[in-house]
Amino acid sequence: MSMKKLLTCPKCGTSYDVRLGRISCGKCGSPLLPKPPDTLRAGGGPGVWVWSDSLATGVFEKRVSLYEGMTPLIRAHNLERILGAKEVLLKDESRNPTGTFIDRGAATVVTAALNLNVMRLVTASLGDLGISVATYARRAGIRCKVLIPATAPPVKTYQTLALADSVEFVEDYERAVHKAERYGSKAGSMPVTARNPYLIDGYRTLALELLNEVREGDAVVLVPVGDGALAWATCQILSKFTHGVRVIGVRASSTSPLLKDVAVRKPLLMDLLRDALASTGGFILEVSENDVIDAAKTLAGAEGLLIEPTGVTAVAALLKYSGEFSSPSKVVAVITGGPARDPAVLSIIAESKGLREVQRVGFTKMKILEVVAMQGPIHPYATWKILTSRYGLKISLRSIYQHFNELLSMGLVEVVESSGERRRRLFKITEKGVEYIRR
Ligand SMILES: [Zn+2]
């Protein structure tokens, strides 16, 4: 079955055969995008090629793979408990060969290059894209040049130097993209930036893997925005093949060193992305550097997933805006990458204070609930006395009140007024609270 696969222009609508190797429109110059797939048949693999019938690059015969994709979707029971959420699932892209979702796109773009007789790939990177494309280019025996800001973290720079054929240091990411597109337009070369449709093609496999989980019912999928390509690709698949799934993009608002990988100032696909998110009923949420660091600590403390902060922006949004996701039956947060390896970053995550705080939130609330269940209706002061004397908890009365307020807003306890002269707010456990303890 050889169906013609197309790339289309989002501005003027012109379509091009995938085998032409075009990355921008010949009529209006706009970047091209892969057309939505007609079929959802999963095939033989390996890696993203399980979806070859649904991919534009599936027409190519020689295929490159390092067994990327098919990453686990992990049920996060402890996060559910902390958030009082129904079902939280983590799509863990850190399991990919180079530790990020980008490997999905590297497999498809390098495959396209191999079949189109491209001699050299030129990529602009903040770190991860260059590492991934250079890795797959090695596999295919194609040369790869990486343009990377001189300020990229050393751990990423050394990986890039070890893998790429040539590395050029530039001032900033914008300059890198500009140069990559210029060098890459030469005969025999291809630029690989977030605007390359052969790269975006592979990114769509992440959403294809989610379909079985989210096809029915009201689910929210949180995807980091970064340069916009992954979030756009996710919207295209989920808006076509599901009902009632909202895709929410998460942007890191900081441009501080730790978030350089994700805090892209002007995402390359921003205009298209806003429309794509809106078509699913979704929108963009912002998180700060502190939110992201907290999320990395919480993920390590609660679920044992030690991920670098740049990979957890979706989890940060989940923690920060959890109140807004309490209604859907499922929330999927995409962990884009990668295992935390940088000693400087690890020292921040490992800072013991953060970990202990995270664990205490879960533990203290659970103990309060247990006391309320056994002794209630009960006043926060009496609860505090029990917790400090019986469990030896070192906690202020003030934070006990705070915990009660949070438990109240989570619907796990309710207020009853005491009778008698002095009216006091007492708390008793709700049915939901009882369920929570039993879990
Ligand atoms: Zn056009």
Boltz pocket constraint, residues with backbone or C-beta under 6 A from the ligand:
constraints:
  - pocket:
      binder: B
      contacts: [[A, 9], [A, 10], [A, 11], [A, 12], [A, 13], [A, 14], [A, 25], [A, 26], [A, 27], [A, 28], [A, 29], [A, 30]]
      max_distance: 6.0
